[in-house]
Amino acid sequence: MKAKSRIGTILALLAGAVLTISCTNDGAQEQAAPSYLFDPTWPKELPNNWKIGGITGLAVDSNDNVWV
């Protein structure tokens, strides 16, 4: 019975060590929050006095074109 007790204790200590090492990994780098620049020229005037009402869908493609 003492052997099982020792094995359990050793396993618990190993699990604690692994958890401690994984939580204190100095190799991980923090990612900075994304930053955005204000574009005072957007949105551009629409031609022929067009107007846009409520927008129900918005997408941006790989060329940074905004589709409404």
Jmol script that loads the backbone (N, CA, C; Angstrom):
load data "model"
ATOM      1  N   MET A   1       0.821  -1.198   0.000  1.00  0.00           N
ATOM      2  CA  MET A   1       0.000   0.000   0.000  1.00  0.00           C
ATOM      3  C   MET A   1       0.860   1.254   0.000  1.00  0.00           C
ATOM      4  N   LYS A   2       2.060   1.173   0.643  1.00  0.00           N
ATOM      5  CA  LYS A   2       2.948   2.328   0.669  1.00  0.00           C
ATOM      6  C   LYS A   2       3.472   2.643  -0.723  1.00  0.00           C
ATOM      7  N   ALA A   3       3.666   1.617  -1.555  1.00  0.00           N
ATOM      8  CA  ALA A   3       4.171   1.833  -2.906  1.00  0.00           C
ATOM      9  C   ALA A   3       3.158   2.633  -3.727  1.00  0.00           C
ATOM     10  N   LYS A   4       1.867   2.304  -3.580  1.00  0.00           N
ATOM     11  CA  LYS A   4       0.834   3.041  -4.307  1.00  0.00           C
ATOM     12  C   LYS A   4       0.766   4.484  -3.822  1.00  0.00           C
ATOM     13  N   SER A   5       0.937   4.674  -2.536  1.00  0.00           N
ATOM     14  CA  SER A   5       0.915   6.015  -1.966  1.00  0.00           C
ATOM     15  C   SER A   5       2.072   6.842  -2.502  1.00  0.00           C
ATOM     16  N   ARG A   6       3.271   6.228  -2.589  1.00  0.00           N
ATOM     17  CA  ARG A   6       4.434   6.947  -3.110  1.00  0.00           C
ATOM     18  C   ARG A   6       4.263   7.270  -4.588  1.00  0.00           C
ATOM     19  N   ILE A   7       3.725   6.336  -5.346  1.00  0.00           N
ATOM     20  CA  ILE A   7       3.523   6.563  -6.773  1.00  0.00           C
ATOM     21  C   ILE A   7       2.528   7.708  -6.982  1.00  0.00           C
ATOM     22  N   GLY A   8       1.466   7.700  -6.192  1.00  0.00           N
ATOM     23  CA  GLY A   8       0.474   8.775  -6.287  1.00  0.00           C
ATOM     24  C   GLY A   8       1.080  10.123  -5.945  1.00  0.00           C
ATOM     25  N   THR A   9       1.913  10.158  -4.908  1.00  0.00           N
ATOM     26  CA  THR A   9       2.571  11.401  -4.506  1.00  0.00           C
ATOM     27  C   THR A   9       3.521  11.882  -5.595  1.00  0.00           C
ATOM     28  N   ILE A  10       4.291  10.968  -6.154  1.00  0.00           N
ATOM     29  CA  ILE A  10       5.236  11.329  -7.213  1.00  0.00           C
ATOM     30  C   ILE A  10       4.498  11.850  -8.438  1.00  0.00           C
ATOM     31  N   LEU A  11       3.409  11.176  -8.821  1.00  0.00           N
ATOM     32  CA  LEU A  11       2.625  11.626  -9.970  1.00  0.00           C
ATOM     33  C   LEU A  11       2.023  13.006  -9.729  1.00  0.00           C
ATOM     34  N   ALA A  12       1.556  13.253  -8.526  1.00  0.00           N
ATOM     35  CA  ALA A  12       0.986  14.558  -8.197  1.00  0.00           C
ATOM     36  C   ALA A  12       2.052  15.642  -8.264  1.00  0.00           C
ATOM     37  N   LEU A  13       3.251  15.352  -7.768  1.00  0.00           N
ATOM     38  CA  LEU A  13       4.344  16.321  -7.824  1.00  0.00           C
ATOM     39  C   LEU A  13       4.772  16.592  -9.264  1.00  0.00           C
ATOM     40  N   LEU A  14       4.842  15.543 -10.071  1.00  0.00           N
ATOM     41  CA  LEU A  14       5.197  15.725 -11.477  1.00  0.00           C
ATOM     42  C   LEU A  14       4.147  16.548 -12.223  1.00  0.00           C
ATOM     43  N   ALA A  15       2.892  16.276 -11.953  1.00  0.00           N
ATOM     44  CA  ALA A  15       1.819  17.039 -12.592  1.00  0.00           C
ATOM     45  C   ALA A  15       1.891  18.508 -12.186  1.00  0.00           C
ATOM     46  N   GLY A  16       2.168  18.769 -10.917  1.00  0.00           N
ATOM     47  CA  GLY A  16       2.316  20.148 -10.452  1.00  0.00           C
ATOM     48  C   GLY A  16       3.506  20.843 -11.103  1.00  0.00           C
ATOM     49  N   ALA A  17       4.621  20.106 -11.266  1.00  0.00           N
ATOM     50  CA  ALA A  17       5.805  20.686 -11.903  1.00  0.00           C
ATOM     51  C   ALA A  17       5.530  21.018 -13.367  1.00  0.00           C
ATOM     52  N   VAL A  18       4.869  20.113 -14.070  1.00  0.00           N
ATOM     53  CA  VAL A  18       4.538  20.359 -15.478  1.00  0.00           C
ATOM     54  C   VAL A  18       3.612  21.562 -15.604  1.00  0.00           C
ATOM     55  N   LEU A  19       2.624  21.650 -14.742  1.00  0.00           N
ATOM     56  CA  LEU A  19       1.701  22.771 -14.774  1.00  0.00           C
ATOM     57  C   LEU A  19       2.423  24.081 -14.490  1.00  0.00           C
ATOM     58  N   THR A  20       3.316  24.090 -13.525  1.00  0.00           N
ATOM     59  CA  THR A  20       4.067  25.289 -13.189  1.00  0.00           C
ATOM     60  C   THR A  20       4.958  25.719 -14.345  1.00  0.00           C
ATOM     61  N   ILE A  21       5.638  24.775 -14.966  1.00  0.00           N
ATOM     62  CA  ILE A  21       6.522  25.100 -16.086  1.00  0.00           C
ATOM     63  C   ILE A  21       5.722  25.629 -17.269  1.00  0.00           C
ATOM     64  N   SER A  22       4.588  25.028 -17.563  1.00  0.00           N
ATOM     65  CA  SER A  22       3.796  25.463 -18.717  1.00  0.00           C
ATOM     66  C   SER A  22       3.176  26.839 -18.494  1.00  0.00           C
ATOM     67  N   CYS A  23       2.892  27.207 -17.262  1.00  0.00           N
ATOM     68  CA  CYS A  23       2.285  28.505 -16.980  1.00  0.00           C
ATOM     69  C   CYS A  23       3.305  29.624 -16.898  1.00  0.00           C
ATOM     70  N   THR A  24       4.571  29.304 -16.675  1.00  0.00           N
ATOM     71  CA  THR A  24       5.604  30.326 -16.514  1.00  0.00           C
ATOM     72  C   THR A  24       6.605  30.280 -17.646  1.00  0.00           C
ATOM     73  N   ASN A  25       6.163  29.942 -18.843  1.00  0.00           N
ATOM     74  CA  ASN A  25       7.048  29.839 -19.987  1.00  0.00           C
ATOM     75  C   ASN A  25       7.486  31.231 -20.415  1.00  0.00           C
ATOM     76  N   ASP A  26       8.798  31.516 -20.320  1.00  0.00           N
ATOM     77  CA  ASP A  26       9.320  32.819 -20.698  1.00  0.00           C
ATOM     78  C   ASP A  26       9.471  32.947 -22.207  1.00  0.00           C
ATOM     79  N   GLY A  27       9.381  31.855 -22.940  1.00  0.00           N
ATOM     80  CA  GLY A  27       9.543  31.902 -24.377  1.00  0.00           C
ATOM     81  C   GLY A  27       8.340  32.489 -25.100  1.00  0.00           C
ATOM     82  N   ALA A  28       7.202  32.533 -24.444  1.00  0.00           N
ATOM     83  CA  ALA A  28       6.004  33.064 -25.085  1.00  0.00           C
ATOM     84  C   ALA A  28       6.087  34.584 -25.145  1.00  0.00           C
ATOM     85  N   GLN A  29       5.675  35.137 -26.266  1.00  0.00           N
ATOM     86  CA  GLN A  29       5.683  36.583 -26.437  1.00  0.00           C
ATOM     87  C   GLN A  29       4.249  37.093 -26.409  1.00  0.00           C
ATOM     88  N   GLU A  30       4.078  38.244 -25.794  1.00  0.00           N
ATOM     89  CA  GLU A  30       2.754  38.849 -25.758  1.00  0.00           C
ATOM     90  C   GLU A  30       2.483  39.521 -27.088  1.00  0.00           C
ATOM     91  N   GLN A  31       1.260  39.405 -27.551  1.00  0.00           N
ATOM     92  CA  GLN A  31       0.881  40.066 -28.784  1.00  0.00           C
ATOM     93  C   GLN A  31       0.286  41.425 -28.457  1.00  0.00           C
ATOM     94  N   ALA A  32       0.684  42.417 -29.240  1.00  0.00           N
ATOM     95  CA  ALA A  32       0.147  43.752 -29.041  1.00  0.00           C
ATOM     96  C   ALA A  32      -1.261  43.824 -29.638  1.00  0.00           C
ATOM     97  N   ALA A  33      -2.071  44.655 -29.059  1.00  0.00           N
ATOM     98  CA  ALA A  33      -3.417  44.853 -29.590  1.00  0.00           C
ATOM     99  C   ALA A  33      -3.315  45.558 -30.937  1.00  0.00           C
ATOM    100  N   PRO A  34      -4.205  45.237 -31.873  1.00  0.00           N
ATOM    101  CA  PRO A  34      -4.131  45.901 -33.177  1.00  0.00           C
ATOM    102  C   PRO A  34      -4.419  47.385 -33.037  1.00  0.00           C
ATOM    103  N   SER A  35      -3.785  48.170 -33.877  1.00  0.00           N
ATOM    104  CA  SER A  35      -4.028  49.612 -33.858  1.00  0.00           C
ATOM    105  C   SER A  35      -4.629  50.013 -35.203  1.00  0.00           C
ATOM    106  N   TYR A  36      -5.446  51.017 -35.184  1.00  0.00           N
ATOM    107  CA  TYR A  36      -6.141  51.480 -36.367  1.00  0.00           C
ATOM    108  C   TYR A  36      -5.856  52.957 -36.572  1.00  0.00           C
ATOM    109  N   LEU A  37      -5.766  53.353 -37.824  1.00  0.00           N
ATOM    110  CA  LEU A  37      -5.552  54.754 -38.150  1.00  0.00           C
ATOM    111  C   LEU A  37      -6.857  55.355 -38.657  1.00  0.00           C
ATOM    112  N   PHE A  38      -7.152  56.552 -38.215  1.00  0.00           N
ATOM    113  CA  PHE A  38      -8.353  57.260 -38.651  1.00  0.00           C
ATOM    114  C   PHE A  38      -8.124  57.786 -40.066  1.00  0.00           C
ATOM    115  N   ASP A  39      -9.057  57.540 -40.957  1.00  0.00           N
ATOM    116  CA  ASP A  39      -8.984  58.034 -42.331  1.00  0.00           C
ATOM    117  C   ASP A  39     -10.070  59.085 -42.518  1.00  0.00           C
ATOM    118  N   PRO A  40      -9.701  60.372 -42.492  1.00  0.00           N
ATOM    119  CA  PRO A  40     -10.717  61.425 -42.596  1.00  0.00           C
ATOM    120  C   PRO A  40     -11.341  61.512 -43.982  1.00  0.00           C
ATOM    121  N   THR A  41     -10.764  60.854 -44.986  1.00  0.00           N
ATOM    122  CA  THR A  41     -11.311  60.921 -46.345  1.00  0.00           C
ATOM    123  C   THR A  41     -12.332  59.822 -46.619  1.00  0.00           C
ATOM    124  N   TRP A  42     -12.628  58.996 -45.617  1.00  0.00           N
ATOM    125  CA  TRP A  42     -13.579  57.905 -45.829  1.00  0.00           C
ATOM    126  C   TRP A  42     -14.806  58.146 -44.978  1.00  0.00           C
ATOM    127  N   PRO A  43     -15.976  57.949 -45.420  1.00  0.00           N
ATOM    128  CA  PRO A  43     -16.357  57.480 -46.748  1.00  0.00           C
ATOM    129  C   PRO A  43     -16.336  58.632 -47.754  1.00  0.00           C
ATOM    130  N   LYS A  44     -16.128  58.293 -48.979  1.00  0.00           N
ATOM    131  CA  LYS A  44     -16.099  59.272 -50.056  1.00  0.00           C
ATOM    132  C   LYS A  44     -17.538  59.649 -50.436  1.00  0.00           C
ATOM    133  N   GLU A  45     -17.667  60.799 -51.075  1.00  0.00           N
ATOM    134  CA  GLU A  45     -18.981  61.229 -51.562  1.00  0.00           C
ATOM    135  C   GLU A  45     -19.468  60.256 -52.634  1.00  0.00           C
ATOM    136  N   LEU A  46     -20.742  59.925 -52.603  1.00  0.00           N
ATOM    137  CA  LEU A  46     -21.315  59.043 -53.614  1.00  0.00           C
ATOM    138  C   LEU A  46     -21.716  59.861 -54.835  1.00  0.00           C
ATOM    139  N   PRO A  47     -21.587  59.274 -56.033  1.00  0.00           N
ATOM    140  CA  PRO A  47     -21.939  60.019 -57.254  1.00  0.00           C
ATOM    141  C   PRO A  47     -23.447  60.214 -57.385  1.00  0.00           C
ATOM    142  N   ASN A  48     -23.835  61.236 -58.140  1.00  0.00           N
ATOM    143  CA  ASN A  48     -25.238  61.504 -58.505  1.00  0.00           C
ATOM    144  C   ASN A  48     -26.159  61.637 -57.301  1.00  0.00           C
ATOM    145  N   ASN A  49     -25.640  62.180 -56.204  1.00  0.00           N
ATOM    146  CA  ASN A  49     -26.425  62.400 -54.986  1.00  0.00           C
ATOM    147  C   ASN A  49     -27.031  61.114 -54.428  1.00  0.00           C
ATOM    148  N   TRP A  50     -26.354  59.999 -54.620  1.00  0.00           N
ATOM    149  CA  TRP A  50     -26.810  58.735 -54.071  1.00  0.00           C
ATOM    150  C   TRP A  50     -26.744  58.793 -52.553  1.00  0.00           C
ATOM    151  N   LYS A  51     -27.559  58.000 -51.913  1.00  0.00           N
ATOM    152  CA  LYS A  51     -27.552  57.898 -50.457  1.00  0.00           C
ATOM    153  C   LYS A  51     -27.598  56.430 -50.076  1.00  0.00           C
ATOM    154  N   ILE A  52     -27.029  56.103 -48.946  1.00  0.00           N
ATOM    155  CA  ILE A  52     -27.071  54.731 -48.436  1.00  0.00           C
ATOM    156  C   ILE A  52     -27.927  54.732 -47.186  1.00  0.00           C
ATOM    157  N   GLY A  53     -28.868  53.800 -47.145  1.00  0.00           N
ATOM    158  CA  GLY A  53     -29.701  53.649 -45.960  1.00  0.00           C
ATOM    159  C   GLY A  53     -29.016  52.740 -44.948  1.00  0.00           C
ATOM    160  N   GLY A  54     -29.794  51.967 -44.239  1.00  0.00           N
ATOM    161  CA  GLY A  54     -29.243  51.027 -43.270  1.00  0.00           C
ATOM    162  C   GLY A  54     -28.427  49.949 -43.966  1.00  0.00           C
ATOM    163  N   ILE A  55     -27.298  49.635 -43.413  1.00  0.00           N
ATOM    164  CA  ILE A  55     -26.406  48.633 -44.005  1.00  0.00           C
ATOM    165  C   ILE A  55     -26.683  47.292 -43.346  1.00  0.00           C
ATOM    166  N   THR A  56     -27.033  46.296 -44.166  1.00  0.00           N
ATOM    167  CA  THR A  56     -27.323  44.969 -43.619  1.00  0.00           C
ATOM    168  C   THR A  56     -26.165  44.007 -43.777  1.00  0.00           C
ATOM    169  N   GLY A  57     -25.183  44.371 -44.607  1.00  0.00           N
ATOM    170  CA  GLY A  57     -24.024  43.491 -44.789  1.00  0.00           C
ATOM    171  C   GLY A  57     -22.798  44.303 -45.132  1.00  0.00           C
ATOM    172  N   LEU A  58     -21.654  43.849 -44.655  1.00  0.00           N
ATOM    173  CA  LEU A  58     -20.402  44.541 -44.905  1.00  0.00           C
ATOM    174  C   LEU A  58     -19.310  43.496 -45.018  1.00  0.00           C
ATOM    175  N   ALA A  59     -18.428  43.666 -46.009  1.00  0.00           N
ATOM    176  CA  ALA A  59     -17.321  42.730 -46.185  1.00  0.00           C
ATOM    177  C   ALA A  59     -16.110  43.488 -46.681  1.00  0.00           C
ATOM    178  N   VAL A  60     -14.929  42.963 -46.373  1.00  0.00           N
ATOM    179  CA  VAL A  60     -13.680  43.518 -46.864  1.00  0.00           C
ATOM    180  C   VAL A  60     -12.938  42.393 -47.566  1.00  0.00           C
ATOM    181  N   ASP A  61     -12.531  42.639 -48.830  1.00  0.00           N
ATOM    182  CA  ASP A  61     -11.838  41.589 -49.574  1.00  0.00           C
ATOM    183  C   ASP A  61     -10.331  41.667 -49.361  1.00  0.00           C
ATOM    184  N   SER A  62      -9.590  40.791 -50.031  1.00  0.00           N
ATOM    185  CA  SER A  62      -8.143  40.712 -49.831  1.00  0.00           C
ATOM    186  C   SER A  62      -7.407  41.958 -50.328  1.00  0.00           C
ATOM    187  N   ASN A  63      -8.065  42.785 -51.141  1.00  0.00           N
ATOM    188  CA  ASN A  63      -7.456  44.020 -51.630  1.00  0.00           C
ATOM    189  C   ASN A  63      -7.888  45.225 -50.809  1.00  0.00           C
ATOM    190  N   ASP A  64      -8.458  44.996 -49.656  1.00  0.00           N
ATOM    191  CA  ASP A  64      -8.958  46.027 -48.743  1.00  0.00           C
ATOM    192  C   ASP A  64     -10.096  46.864 -49.344  1.00  0.00           C
ATOM    193  N   ASN A  65     -10.844  46.275 -50.285  1.00  0.00           N
ATOM    194  CA  ASN A  65     -12.053  46.926 -50.797  1.00  0.00           C
ATOM    195  C   ASN A  65     -13.200  46.628 -49.841  1.00  0.00           C
ATOM    196  N   VAL A  66     -13.975  47.653 -49.520  1.00  0.00           N
ATOM    197  CA  VAL A  66     -15.111  47.480 -48.622  1.00  0.00           C
ATOM    198  C   VAL A  66     -16.351  47.314 -49.483  1.00  0.00           C
ATOM    199  N   TRP A  67     -17.076  46.222 -49.267  1.00  0.00           N
ATOM    200  CA  TRP A  67     -18.310  45.918 -50.004  1.00  0.00           C
ATOM    201  C   TRP A  67     -19.483  46.041 -49.053  1.00  0.00           C
ATOM    202  N   VAL A  68     -20.465  46.846 -49.458  1.00  0.00           N
ATOM    203  CA  VAL A  68     -21.652  47.088 -48.640  1.00  0.00           C
ATOM    204  C   VAL A  68     -22.832  46.407 -49.287  1.00  0.00           C
TER     205      VAL A  68
END
end "model"
wireframe off; spacefill off
backbone 0.3
color backbone group
